[in-house]
Amino acid sequence: MNHLADRRQEEKERRRGDIIDAAEAVAAEVGIEAMTMDEVARKARLSRALLYVYFEDKSDLWFAICQRGLENMRERFVAAEQAQMNGRAQISAMGEAFVAFSREQPVYYEALAKFAMHSPETHSHESNEGQCILGGDRVHQLMIGAIERGIGDGSIRPDVGPPGLVALTLWGYMLGAIQLVHTKESVIAHHGFTGQELIDHALRMSGIALMPR
């Protein structure tokens, strides 16, 4: 009986993963906003009714994509942390990893940029939305850890502020710079700069703000 239950659970998880794969493929073609449940069902070769067995609505499916994106980002941040010796170098490497993530994983980045503007409607950890919040907290904790490490090893100024607030500020700062490049590159060019120059300068300025005086 347990073997049969395990097989059923494995099949359920495999089908859920296939649906998310299909949603990512559709989003890559048309974007998260334009993605529809009908298109995802067709891509996954499932009935629309069966799709709703796994996901309540489009938002629920979007949250599942965000979960994958946050795990991808967390892995990048862990690698950035392990590759550097002091806290300031770690947080700088995380900033570079965030920029690389936005370029290399456009579907995940779009999903998470949209989630950044979203006001959570639930605090249930069992829901896909709740899992997104937990995933975001795990990424945030990596940043906090690097900042605390930097204050401790002297690579980050001790009066920089509460590590949690500093992490939020840096995240918002880099998200804003990346969004400018994604949506206003022609405006940046009008002022005589490239998107890459803006990103590089934003990373440099954030590093300078953390340096001990």
Backbone as ProteinMPNN parsed JSONL, in Angstrom:
{"seq_chain_A": "MNHLADRRQEEKERRRGDIIDAAEAVAAEVGIEAMTMDEVARKARLSRALLYVYFEDKSDLWFAICQRGLENMRERFVAAEQAQMNGRAQISAMGEAFVAFSREQPVYYEALAKFAMHSPETHSHESNEGQCILGGDRVHQLMIGAIERGIGDGSIRPDVGPPGLVALTLWGYMLGAIQLVHTKESVIAHHGFTGQELIDHALRMSGIALMPR", "coords_chain_A": {"N_chain_A": [[0.836, -1.205, 0.0], [1.934, 1.266, 0.839], [3.915, 1.501, -1.072], [2.402, 1.858, -3.383], [1.175, 4.293, -2.772], [3.411, 5.919, -2.684], [4.192, 5.809, -5.361], [2.057, 7.11, -6.572], [2.331, 9.65, -5.454], [4.807, 10.387, -6.514], [4.142, 10.478, -9.223], [2.293, 12.54, -9.185], [3.936, 14.703, -8.411], [5.697, 14.709, -10.575], [3.984, 15.384, -12.682], [3.137, 17.882, -11.838], [5.565, 19.256, -11.983], [5.947, 19.11, -14.755], [3.902, 20.758, -15.623], [4.709, 23.241, -14.63], [7.056, 23.508, -16.098], [5.928, 23.774, -18.639], [4.529, 26.163, -18.293], [6.663, 27.935, -17.931], [7.801, 27.782, -20.459], [5.769, 28.884, -22.049], [5.662, 31.446, -20.919], [8.194, 32.35, -21.643], [7.786, 32.787, -24.295], [5.63, 34.628, -24.524], [5.569, 36.204, -22.251], [5.038, 36.739, -18.695], [2.743, 38.202, -17.937], [1.042, 38.013, -20.182], [0.638, 35.317, -20.417], [-1.588, 32.545, -20.437], [-3.88, 30.276, -18.818], [-5.061, 28.464, -20.55], [-3.193, 28.339, -22.65], [-1.021, 27.23, -21.296], [-2.08, 24.739, -20.566], [-2.386, 23.588, -23.11], [0.3, 23.525, -23.931], [1.33, 21.779, -22.035], [-0.055, 19.575, -22.698], [-2.414, 18.78, -21.459], [-5.739, 18.585, -20.078], [-7.739, 21.506, -19.505], [-9.212, 21.371, -17.187], [-7.813, 19.472, -15.652], [-5.472, 20.85, -15.229], [-6.294, 22.765, -13.398], [-6.604, 21.201, -11.196], [-4.125, 21.015, -10.137], [-3.194, 23.643, -9.885], [-4.632, 26.552, -8.586], [-5.215, 28.937, -9.965], [-4.016, 31.335, -12.402], [-2.295, 33.014, -10.94], [-1.474, 31.341, -8.863], [0.034, 29.494, -10.278], [1.998, 31.182, -11.249], [3.25, 31.841, -8.819], [4.474, 29.396, -8.336], [6.394, 29.341, -10.342], [7.917, 31.475, -9.445], [8.945, 30.329, -7.101], [10.779, 28.46, -8.113], [12.503, 30.254, -9.369], [13.515, 31.686, -7.171], [14.911, 29.683, -5.844], [16.869, 29.151, -7.73], [18.197, 31.615, -7.671], [19.052, 31.627, -5.015], [20.919, 29.543, -5.029], [22.86, 30.687, -6.662], [23.656, 32.829, -5.043], [24.711, 31.486, -2.84], [26.916, 30.274, -4.056], [28.324, 32.591, -4.737], [28.904, 33.584, -2.202], [30.586, 31.557, -1.2], [32.766, 31.797, -2.816], [34.216, 34.001, -2.056], [36.267, 35.799, 0.336], [35.801, 37.739, 2.358], [33.175, 39.638, 4.027], [32.268, 41.999, 2.623], [33.192, 41.543, 0.023], [31.693, 39.294, -0.508], [29.011, 40.231, -0.452], [29.134, 41.99, -2.579], [29.68, 40.213, -4.651], [27.276, 38.856, -4.636], [25.592, 40.838, -5.575], [26.534, 41.038, -8.228], [25.87, 38.481, -9.025], [23.102, 38.655, -8.955], [22.616, 40.435, -11.051], [23.569, 38.868, -13.189], [21.743, 36.766, -13.007], [19.364, 38.089, -13.75], [19.808, 38.447, -16.439], [20.353, 35.915, -17.492], [18.261, 34.309, -16.758], [15.574, 35.185, -17.774], [12.775, 34.667, -17.599], [12.352, 33.809, -14.939], [13.313, 36.1, -13.692], [11.489, 38.062, -14.564], [9.155, 37.048, -13.393], [9.793, 37.27, -10.666], [10.316, 40.009, -10.409], [7.788, 40.991, -10.793], [6.609, 39.797, -8.599], [7.849, 41.207, -6.593], [6.418, 43.531, -6.52], [4.095, 42.761, -5.467], [1.518, 42.429, -3.04], [1.395, 40.303, -0.397], [-1.22, 37.915, 0.117], [-1.641, 35.924, 1.847], [-0.345, 34.178, 4.678], [0.157, 31.603, 4.953], [2.259, 28.878, 5.055], [1.894, 26.664, 3.586], [0.841, 27.221, 1.125], [1.529, 28.067, -2.351], [2.146, 30.742, -2.625], [2.924, 31.367, -0.014], [5.205, 29.764, 0.152], [6.817, 31.11, -1.634], [7.334, 33.452, -0.216], [8.822, 32.411, 1.91], [10.988, 31.436, 0.438], [12.054, 33.836, -0.533], [12.818, 34.934, 1.907], [14.905, 33.224, 2.601], [16.842, 33.845, 0.683], [17.249, 36.517, 1.361], [18.328, 36.207, 3.913], [20.842, 35.188, 3.338], [22.096, 37.438, 2.297], [22.014, 39.102, 4.557], [23.653, 37.613, 6.254], [26.147, 37.862, 4.962], [26.578, 40.611, 5.226], [26.657, 40.915, 8.021], [28.898, 39.372, 8.479], [30.8, 40.889, 7.164], [30.835, 43.227, 8.727], [31.832, 42.129, 11.023], [34.387, 41.207, 10.197], [35.609, 43.519, 9.487], [35.504, 44.51, 6.893], [33.267, 45.851, 6.131], [31.802, 48.911, 6.998], [31.171, 49.662, 10.426], [29.073, 51.298, 11.191], [27.089, 51.094, 9.338], [24.434, 50.414, 9.527], [21.416, 48.593, 10.536], [21.816, 45.187, 9.671], [19.698, 43.789, 8.347], [18.141, 45.863, 7.299], [20.028, 47.102, 5.669], [20.456, 45.07, 3.805], [17.916, 44.97, 2.557], [17.874, 47.538, 1.45], [20.041, 47.474, -0.375], [19.144, 45.454, -2.079], [16.779, 46.646, -3.128], [17.936, 48.844, -4.402], [19.629, 47.703, -6.408], [17.706, 46.241, -7.797], [16.177, 48.321, -8.827], [18.067, 49.559, -10.539], [18.532, 47.517, -12.392], [15.963, 47.24, -13.443], [15.705, 49.718, -14.708], [17.545, 49.407, -16.802], [16.308, 47.343, -18.169], [13.899, 48.485, -18.999], [14.247, 51.156, -19.764], [16.371, 51.621, -21.516], [16.801, 53.117, -23.801], [16.498, 55.701, -22.867], [18.65, 55.863, -21.119], [20.701, 55.654, -23.001], [20.221, 58.019, -24.351], [21.258, 59.825, -22.59], [23.884, 59.376, -22.917], [25.085, 57.006, -22.043], [25.625, 53.45, -21.536], [23.581, 50.566, -20.808], [25.086, 48.646, -19.466], [27.142, 50.195, -18.391], [25.7, 51.665, -16.518], [24.862, 49.617, -14.758], [27.372, 48.641, -13.873], [28.34, 50.941, -12.591], [26.432, 51.25, -10.582], [26.934, 48.957, -9.045], [29.539, 49.56, -8.205], [29.1, 51.892, -6.683], [27.458, 50.923, -4.636], [29.266, 49.258, -3.373], [31.165, 51.116, -2.481], [29.642, 52.507, -0.606], [29.581, 50.727, 1.475], [32.141, 50.55, 2.404], [34.672, 50.754, 4.958], [35.359, 53.782, 6.714]], "CA_chain_A": [[0.0, 0.0, 0.0], [2.819, 2.419, 0.887], [4.582, 1.591, -2.368], [1.432, 2.431, -4.314], [1.008, 5.701, -2.402], [4.634, 6.602, -3.113], [4.133, 5.917, -6.819], [1.065, 8.137, -6.889], [2.91, 10.946, -5.096], [5.835, 10.67, -7.506], [3.467, 10.845, -10.462], [1.712, 13.865, -8.962], [5.022, 15.678, -8.424], [6.213, 14.783, -11.945], [3.029, 16.138, -13.507], [3.206, 19.282, -11.397], [6.783, 19.809, -12.577], [5.714, 19.265, -16.198], [3.043, 21.933, -15.816], [5.536, 24.44, -14.422], [7.92, 23.582, -17.292], [5.109, 24.297, -19.736], [4.256, 27.575, -17.999], [7.899, 28.685, -18.202], [7.964, 27.837, -21.915], [4.799, 29.861, -22.557], [6.105, 32.769, -20.451], [9.351, 32.739, -22.446], [7.29, 33.208, -25.611], [4.689, 35.753, -24.5], [5.682, 36.969, -21.013], [4.207, 36.297, -17.576], [1.447, 38.89, -17.952], [0.199, 37.538, -21.289], [0.455, 33.874, -20.291], [-2.929, 32.126, -20.02], [-3.991, 28.887, -18.39], [-5.345, 27.669, -21.747], [-1.93, 28.12, -23.364], [-0.214, 26.313, -20.494], [-2.686, 23.409, -20.704], [-2.041, 23.072, -24.442], [1.728, 23.232, -23.957], [1.551, 20.614, -21.181], [-0.869, 18.489, -23.26], [-3.365, 18.393, -20.428], [-7.003, 19.302, -20.137], [-7.776, 22.692, -18.643], [-9.756, 20.937, -15.897], [-6.75, 18.821, -14.894], [-4.531, 21.903, -14.831], [-6.822, 23.413, -12.198], [-6.439, 20.295, -10.059], [-2.788, 21.265, -9.598], [-3.015, 25.074, -9.595], [-5.94, 27.191, -8.446], [-5.391, 29.944, -10.999], [-2.756, 31.782, -12.997], [-1.421, 33.539, -9.885], [-0.914, 30.202, -8.154], [1.076, 28.963, -11.159], [3.062, 32.194, -11.233], [3.986, 31.661, -7.574], [5.31, 28.197, -8.492], [7.55, 29.777, -11.143], [8.732, 32.29, -8.536], [9.673, 29.429, -6.2], [11.931, 27.961, -8.856], [13.413, 31.378, -9.57], [14.172, 32.003, -5.903], [15.883, 28.63, -5.57], [17.981, 29.402, -8.65], [18.926, 32.776, -7.147], [19.712, 31.235, -3.762], [22.107, 28.762, -5.392], [23.86, 31.642, -7.156], [24.154, 33.603, -3.906], [25.555, 30.585, -2.056], [28.175, 30.158, -4.798], [29.013, 33.88, -4.595], [29.406, 33.639, -0.826], [31.674, 30.593, -1.018], [33.91, 32.162, -3.666], [34.872, 35.198, -1.537], [36.848, 35.617, 1.666], [35.257, 38.627, 3.395], [31.765, 39.962, 3.876], [31.987, 42.988, 1.577], [33.382, 40.871, -1.263], [30.565, 38.374, -0.68], [27.794, 40.963, -0.812], [29.363, 42.512, -3.925], [29.52, 39.083, -5.562], [25.844, 38.579, -4.708], [25.036, 41.841, -6.487], [26.884, 40.623, -9.575], [25.085, 37.279, -9.303], [21.738, 39.104, -9.214], [22.619, 40.976, -12.41], [23.687, 37.73, -14.101], [20.451, 36.065, -12.938], [18.364, 38.839, -14.525], [20.11, 38.282, -17.865], [20.393, 34.517, -17.897], [16.977, 33.688, -16.43], [14.606, 36.265, -17.935], [11.434, 34.299, -17.136], [12.372, 33.882, -13.481], [13.48, 37.493, -13.278], [10.204, 38.75, -14.773], [8.216, 36.567, -12.378], [10.173, 37.8, -9.358], [10.134, 41.461, -10.428], [6.352, 41.167, -10.592], [6.323, 39.413, -7.211], [8.353, 42.279, -5.738], [5.379, 44.557, -6.447], [2.887, 42.071, -5.014], [1.224, 42.429, -1.605], [0.952, 38.944, -0.05], [-2.589, 37.778, 0.597], [-1.676, 34.833, 2.805], [0.902, 33.88, 5.384], [0.205, 30.149, 5.067], [3.452, 28.317, 4.446], [1.496, 25.535, 2.748], [0.463, 27.693, -0.204], [2.636, 28.449, -3.228], [2.489, 32.123, -2.28], [3.681, 31.303, 1.233], [6.513, 29.199, -0.151], [7.592, 32.192, -2.254], [7.775, 34.342, 0.859], [9.895, 31.706, 2.607], [12.139, 31.416, -0.464], [12.631, 35.174, -0.508], [13.479, 35.103, 3.204], [16.173, 32.484, 2.579], [17.786, 34.652, -0.091], [17.53, 37.702, 2.17], [19.197, 35.807, 5.029], [22.205, 35.075, 2.825], [22.626, 38.799, 2.237], [22.227, 39.555, 5.941], [24.824, 36.913, 6.762], [27.357, 38.46, 4.382], [26.749, 41.941, 5.82], [27.108, 40.701, 9.4], [30.275, 38.868, 8.384], [31.645, 42.02, 6.79], [30.999, 44.094, 9.89], [32.695, 41.42, 11.949], [35.776, 41.09, 9.729], [36.135, 44.852, 9.236], [35.437, 44.919, 5.494], [32.09, 46.727, 6.018], [31.812, 49.902, 8.074], [30.304, 49.217, 11.525], [27.919, 52.181, 11.36], [26.31, 51.029, 8.103], [23.022, 50.288, 9.867], [20.985, 47.215, 10.81], [22.071, 44.35, 8.5], [18.469, 43.495, 7.615], [17.756, 47.064, 6.55], [21.034, 47.285, 4.628], [20.165, 44.069, 2.769], [16.734, 45.431, 1.82], [18.249, 48.726, 0.681], [20.869, 47.052, -1.501], [18.27, 44.711, -2.991], [15.936, 47.61, -3.827], [18.819, 49.671, -5.224], [20.031, 46.958, -7.598], [16.497, 45.931, -8.566], [15.834, 49.535, -9.562], [19.033, 49.763, -11.619], [18.276, 46.492, -13.413], [14.697, 47.584, -14.096], [15.986, 50.834, -15.625], [18.192, 48.855, -18.0], [15.326, 46.526, -18.879], [12.75, 49.237, -19.524], [14.566, 52.534, -20.166], [17.724, 51.655, -22.079], [16.894, 54.221, -24.754], [16.681, 56.925, -22.072], [20.042, 55.812, -20.657], [21.517, 55.966, -24.18], [20.01, 59.446, -24.633], [22.152, 60.571, -21.695], [25.261, 59.086, -23.302], [25.642, 55.848, -21.347], [25.036, 52.152, -21.864], [23.004, 49.873, -19.666], [26.162, 47.995, -18.724], [27.825, 51.224, -17.6], [24.839, 51.973, -15.376], [24.945, 48.501, -13.821], [28.718, 48.627, -13.274], [28.456, 52.072, -11.671], [25.588, 50.948, -9.424], [27.662, 47.991, -8.223], [30.661, 50.264, -7.575], [28.59, 52.811, -5.656], [26.996, 50.142, -3.475], [30.468, 48.811, -2.679], [31.762, 52.28, -1.8], [28.805, 52.846, 0.544], [29.829, 49.777, 2.561], [33.561, 50.565, 2.798], [35.009, 51.467, 6.195], [35.898, 55.129, 6.51]], "C_chain_A": [[0.865, 1.247, 0.0], [3.536, 2.63, -0.435], [3.662, 2.231, -3.393], [1.234, 3.918, -4.042], [2.222, 6.518, -2.843], [4.627, 6.824, -4.619], [3.174, 7.028, -7.244], [1.615, 9.525, -6.582], [3.979, 11.351, -6.092], [5.222, 11.132, -8.82], [2.861, 12.245, -10.349], [2.786, 14.946, -9.042], [5.603, 15.835, -9.828], [5.285, 15.612, -12.82], [3.026, 17.61, -13.126], [4.433, 19.959, -12.008], [6.626, 20.036, -14.071], [4.866, 20.499, -16.492], [3.854, 23.217, -15.644], [6.495, 24.614, -15.599], [7.164, 24.21, -18.456], [4.824, 25.781, -19.535], [5.478, 28.436, -18.287], [8.113, 28.831, -19.708], [7.019, 28.86, -22.53], [5.238, 31.271, -22.169], [7.305, 33.254, -21.248], [8.928, 33.262, -23.812], [6.488, 34.502, -25.546], [4.811, 36.644, -23.271], [4.715, 36.468, -19.95], [2.817, 36.908, -17.647], [0.509, 38.309, -18.999], [-0.077, 36.046, -21.226], [-0.971, 33.556, -19.83], [-2.915, 30.653, -19.617], [-4.28, 27.978, -19.586], [-4.061, 27.341, -22.506], [-1.047, 27.13, -22.614], [-0.753, 24.888, -20.618], [-2.331, 22.789, -22.051], [-0.566, 22.681, -24.499], [2.046, 21.969, -23.155], [0.797, 19.385, -21.677], [-1.779, 17.876, -22.192], [-4.683, 19.111, -20.666], [-6.947, 20.489, -19.2], [-8.258, 22.311, -17.244], [-8.675, 20.291, -15.041], [-5.719, 19.84, -14.419], [-4.984, 22.555, -13.53], [-6.822, 22.488, -10.981], [-5.122, 20.593, -9.345], [-2.57, 22.717, -9.186], [-4.364, 25.773, -9.622], [-6.228, 28.167, -9.577], [-4.018, 30.348, -11.535], [-1.793, 32.298, -11.938], [-0.738, 32.406, -9.134], [0.223, 29.575, -8.967], [2.269, 29.911, -11.226], [3.903, 32.071, -9.962], [4.919, 30.455, -7.664], [6.554, 28.515, -9.326], [8.489, 30.608, -10.271], [9.542, 31.421, -7.586], [10.924, 28.893, -6.879], [12.972, 29.071, -9.05], [14.187, 31.709, -8.311], [15.204, 30.942, -5.539], [17.103, 28.791, -6.469], [18.845, 30.56, -8.129], [19.681, 32.413, -5.877], [20.985, 30.452, -4.059], [23.224, 29.674, -5.893], [24.475, 32.441, -6.004], [25.063, 32.751, -3.017], [26.913, 30.437, -2.733], [28.994, 31.443, -4.678], [29.641, 33.996, -3.214], [30.644, 32.753, -0.663], [32.929, 30.972, -1.794], [34.717, 33.333, -3.119], [35.279, 35.02, -0.077], [36.238, 36.508, 2.737], [33.836, 39.055, 3.037], [31.452, 40.94, 2.761], [32.165, 42.376, 0.195], [32.221, 39.919, -1.542], [29.306, 39.115, -1.115], [27.936, 41.584, -2.2], [29.172, 41.41, -4.966], [28.048, 38.697, -5.705], [25.148, 39.582, -5.63], [25.315, 41.478, -7.935], [26.081, 39.381, -9.983], [23.634, 37.634, -9.624], [21.622, 39.663, -10.632], [22.68, 39.839, -13.429], [22.38, 36.937, -14.157], [19.414, 36.762, -13.813], [18.561, 38.657, -16.02], [19.932, 36.846, -18.331], [19.088, 33.778, -17.649], [15.855, 34.721, -16.551], [13.189, 35.933, -17.455], [11.36, 34.38, -15.614], [12.484, 35.333, -13.01], [12.162, 38.265, -13.437], [9.202, 38.347, -13.704], [8.515, 37.19, -11.021], [10.058, 39.319, -9.286], [8.663, 41.798, -10.212], [5.977, 40.841, -9.144], [6.779, 40.494, -6.236], [7.319, 43.39, -5.561], [4.075, 44.015, -5.859], [2.725, 42.171, -3.504], [0.673, 41.054, -1.234], [-0.455, 38.929, 0.53], [-2.714, 36.681, 1.642], [-0.323, 34.7, 3.481], [1.03, 32.373, 5.608], [1.425, 29.607, 4.339], [3.12, 27.157, 3.515], [1.177, 25.973, 1.32], [1.7, 28.012, -1.037], [3.09, 29.873, -2.936], [3.338, 32.158, -1.007], [5.075, 30.742, 1.033], [7.416, 30.229, -0.829], [8.157, 33.134, -1.189], [8.931, 33.706, 1.62], [11.169, 31.663, 1.751], [12.837, 32.764, -0.509], [13.371, 35.441, 0.791], [14.832, 34.398, 3.225], [17.249, 33.245, 1.799], [18.218, 35.874, 0.719], [18.49, 37.369, 3.307], [20.641, 35.624, 4.575], [22.869, 36.448, 2.745], [22.931, 39.323, 3.637], [23.479, 38.91, 6.516], [26.119, 37.515, 6.249], [27.633, 39.834, 5.001], [27.247, 41.826, 7.259], [28.563, 40.226, 9.417], [31.233, 40.013, 8.066], [31.874, 42.987, 7.933], [31.963, 43.447, 10.874], [34.141, 41.359, 11.506], [36.394, 42.442, 9.343], [36.073, 45.325, 7.795], [34.222, 45.81, 5.204], [32.071, 47.647, 7.226], [30.81, 49.529, 9.172], [29.054, 50.064, 11.711], [26.994, 52.149, 10.143], [24.809, 50.943, 8.364], [22.659, 48.845, 10.152], [21.165, 46.349, 9.557], [20.823, 44.021, 7.681], [18.023, 44.661, 6.757], [18.739, 47.329, 5.415], [20.779, 46.315, 3.475], [18.968, 44.489, 1.92], [17.071, 46.619, 0.925], [19.057, 48.354, -0.55], [20.043, 46.305, -2.541], [17.4, 45.675, -3.809], [16.735, 48.472, -4.793], [19.189, 48.957, -6.521], [18.828, 46.556, -8.444], [16.093, 47.13, -9.404], [16.76, 49.778, -10.736], [18.791, 48.772, -12.752], [16.991, 46.801, -14.168], [14.877, 48.747, -15.071], [16.597, 50.331, -16.923], [17.193, 48.066, -18.832], [14.266, 47.362, -19.587], [13.089, 50.609, -20.1], [15.945, 52.646, -20.808], [17.871, 52.786, -23.08], [17.097, 55.549, -24.035], [18.12, 57.001, -21.565], [20.974, 56.197, -21.801], [21.411, 57.445, -24.541], [20.943, 60.309, -23.788], [23.626, 60.211, -21.919], [25.908, 57.902, -22.625], [24.988, 54.563, -21.846], [24.426, 51.54, -20.604], [24.073, 49.208, -18.818], [26.926, 48.993, -17.863], [27.011, 51.588, -16.365], [24.934, 50.879, -14.32], [26.294, 48.487, -13.112], [28.872, 49.741, -12.25], [27.612, 51.838, -10.421], [26.288, 49.968, -8.487], [28.828, 48.667, -7.486], [30.176, 51.157, -6.435], [28.106, 52.057, -4.425], [28.186, 49.635, -2.671], [31.116, 49.928, -1.888], [30.986, 52.628, -0.542], [29.08, 51.937, 1.733], [31.239, 49.87, 3.123], [33.772, 51.293, 4.114], [35.618, 52.821, 5.901], [37.352, 55.205, 6.944]], "O_chain_A": [[0.589, 2.191, -0.74], [3.745, 3.76, -0.874], [4.102, 3.062, -4.188], [1.137, 4.713, -4.977], [2.091, 7.649, -3.31], [5.008, 7.891, -5.098], [3.46, 7.788, -8.169], [1.4, 10.467, -7.345], [4.061, 12.517, -6.48], [5.72, 12.062, -9.455], [2.909, 13.033, -11.293], [2.576, 15.986, -9.667], [5.96, 16.939, -10.238], [5.74, 16.443, -13.605], [2.924, 18.482, -13.989], [4.353, 21.089, -12.489], [7.111, 21.035, -14.603], [5.085, 21.194, -17.483], [3.704, 24.163, -16.418], [6.726, 25.736, -16.05], [7.691, 25.067, -19.165], [4.871, 26.563, -20.485], [5.354, 29.537, -18.823], [8.553, 29.881, -20.178], [7.407, 29.614, -23.422], [5.193, 32.186, -22.991], [7.426, 34.452, -21.506], [9.624, 34.079, -24.414], [6.639, 35.373, -26.402], [4.227, 37.727, -23.237], [3.698, 35.849, -20.264], [1.82, 36.214, -17.442], [-0.681, 38.131, -18.74], [-0.961, 35.561, -21.932], [-1.499, 34.219, -18.937], [-2.041, 29.891, -20.029], [-3.799, 26.846, -19.632], [-3.863, 26.21, -22.949], [-0.397, 26.286, -23.231], [0.019, 23.939, -20.757], [-2.013, 21.602, -22.128], [-0.218, 21.635, -25.047], [2.916, 21.185, -23.536], [0.978, 18.286, -21.153], [-1.893, 16.659, -22.048], [-4.735, 20.12, -21.37], [-6.203, 20.485, -18.22], [-7.783, 22.85, -16.244], [-8.619, 20.529, -13.835], [-5.161, 19.703, -13.33], [-4.165, 22.862, -12.663], [-7.02, 22.947, -9.856], [-5.008, 20.449, -8.128], [-1.837, 22.986, -8.235], [-5.142, 25.609, -10.561], [-7.347, 28.222, -10.088], [-2.996, 29.771, -11.164], [-0.591, 32.045, -12.026], [0.445, 32.499, -8.805], [1.247, 29.176, -8.411], [3.419, 29.471, -11.256], [5.127, 32.183, -10.016], [6.028, 30.486, -7.13], [7.641, 28.011, -9.042], [9.708, 30.461, -10.348], [10.696, 31.732, -7.293], [12.002, 28.876, -6.285], [14.173, 28.84, -8.91], [15.385, 31.984, -8.371], [16.256, 31.263, -4.988], [18.235, 28.594, -6.028], [20.074, 30.485, -8.149], [20.819, 32.84, -5.682], [22.013, 30.667, -3.417], [24.396, 29.457, -5.584], [25.679, 32.698, -5.997], [26.068, 33.241, -2.502], [27.947, 30.471, -2.066], [30.215, 31.392, -4.535], [30.776, 34.452, -3.076], [31.631, 33.164, -0.053], [34.027, 30.52, -1.468], [35.787, 33.641, -3.644], [34.712, 34.202, 0.647], [36.154, 36.107, 3.897], [33.366, 38.863, 1.916], [30.484, 40.749, 2.025], [31.378, 42.655, -0.71], [31.814, 39.759, -2.693], [28.612, 38.682, -2.035], [26.947, 41.693, -2.925], [28.582, 41.635, -6.023], [27.621, 38.26, -6.773], [24.231, 39.226, -6.37], [24.431, 41.596, -8.784], [25.667, 39.247, -11.135], [23.006, 36.991, -10.465], [20.645, 39.394, -11.331], [21.938, 39.838, -14.412], [21.963, 36.491, -15.226], [18.668, 36.103, -14.536], [17.599, 38.707, -16.787], [19.426, 36.591, -19.424], [18.834, 32.739, -18.258], [15.249, 35.095, -15.547], [12.481, 36.811, -16.962], [10.418, 34.951, -15.063], [11.829, 35.737, -12.05], [11.771, 39.025, -12.552], [8.483, 39.191, -13.168], [7.599, 37.592, -10.304], [9.741, 39.866, -8.231], [8.333, 42.77, -9.533], [5.141, 41.513, -8.541], [6.174, 40.68, -5.18], [7.344, 44.108, -4.561], [3.079, 44.732, -5.769], [3.698, 42.013, -2.767], [-0.4, 40.673, -1.703], [-0.834, 39.795, 1.318], [-3.769, 36.522, 2.255], [0.709, 35.066, 2.919], [1.898, 31.92, 6.354], [1.603, 29.85, 3.145], [3.971, 26.718, 2.742], [1.242, 25.158, 0.4], [2.789, 28.204, -0.495], [4.282, 30.174, -2.993], [4.335, 32.877, -0.928], [6.025, 31.193, 1.673], [8.63, 30.226, -0.627], [9.312, 33.553, -1.262], [9.91, 34.379, 1.941], [12.277, 31.83, 2.26], [14.066, 32.832, -0.522], [14.417, 36.089, 0.796], [15.794, 34.911, 3.797], [18.412, 33.284, 2.2], [19.399, 36.221, 0.759], [19.371, 38.167, 3.627], [21.567, 35.878, 5.345], [24.044, 36.605, 3.078], [23.984, 39.917, 3.868], [24.274, 39.571, 7.185], [27.08, 37.666, 7.003], [28.784, 40.179, 5.268], [28.151, 42.555, 7.667], [29.352, 40.635, 10.269], [32.329, 40.097, 8.62], [32.976, 43.509, 8.099], [32.799, 44.117, 11.48], [35.043, 41.448, 12.339], [37.55, 42.507, 8.926], [36.536, 46.423, 7.489], [34.157, 46.45, 4.155], [32.3, 47.205, 8.352], [29.695, 49.114, 8.858], [28.082, 49.613, 12.315], [26.204, 53.071, 9.939], [24.004, 51.348, 7.525], [23.504, 47.959, 10.024], [20.711, 46.739, 8.481], [20.884, 43.978, 6.452], [17.579, 44.476, 5.623], [18.337, 47.732, 4.324], [20.875, 46.693, 2.307], [19.007, 44.373, 0.695], [16.612, 46.699, -0.214], [18.796, 48.855, -1.644], [20.222, 46.502, -3.743], [17.294, 45.542, -5.028], [16.259, 48.793, -5.882], [19.078, 49.531, -7.605], [18.914, 46.531, -9.672], [15.709, 46.978, -10.563], [16.307, 50.16, -11.815], [18.839, 49.136, -13.927], [16.931, 46.645, -15.388], [14.269, 48.759, -16.141], [16.219, 50.769, -18.01], [17.228, 48.116, -20.062], [13.79, 46.986, -20.658], [12.292, 51.169, -20.853], [16.614, 53.668, -20.656], [18.952, 53.362, -23.203], [17.794, 56.428, -24.542], [18.734, 58.068, -21.579], [21.917, 56.965, -21.612], [22.386, 58.055, -24.981], [21.366, 61.384, -24.212], [24.504, 60.686, -21.198], [27.134, 57.782, -22.617], [23.94, 54.589, -22.491], [24.726, 51.954, -19.485], [23.982, 49.204, -17.59], [27.313, 48.679, -16.737], [27.57, 51.795, -15.288], [25.068, 51.167, -13.13], [26.356, 48.338, -11.891], [29.449, 49.539, -11.181], [28.03, 52.19, -9.318], [26.239, 50.133, -7.268], [29.077, 48.395, -6.312], [30.767, 51.176, -5.355], [28.319, 52.503, -3.298], [28.135, 49.582, -1.442], [31.564, 49.721, -0.76], [31.575, 52.998, 0.473], [28.841, 52.325, 2.877], [31.514, 49.334, 4.196], [33.141, 52.318, 4.372], [36.335, 52.971, 4.911], [37.971, 56.264, 6.844]]}, "name": "protein", "num_of_chains": 1, "seq": "MNHLADRRQEEKERRRGDIIDAAEAVAAEVGIEAMTMDEVARKARLSRALLYVYFEDKSDLWFAICQRGLENMRERFVAAEQAQMNGRAQISAMGEAFVAFSREQPVYYEALAKFAMHSPETHSHESNEGQCILGGDRVHQLMIGAIERGIGDGSIRPDVGPPGLVALTLWGYMLGAIQLVHTKESVIAHHGFTGQELIDHALRMSGIALMPR"}
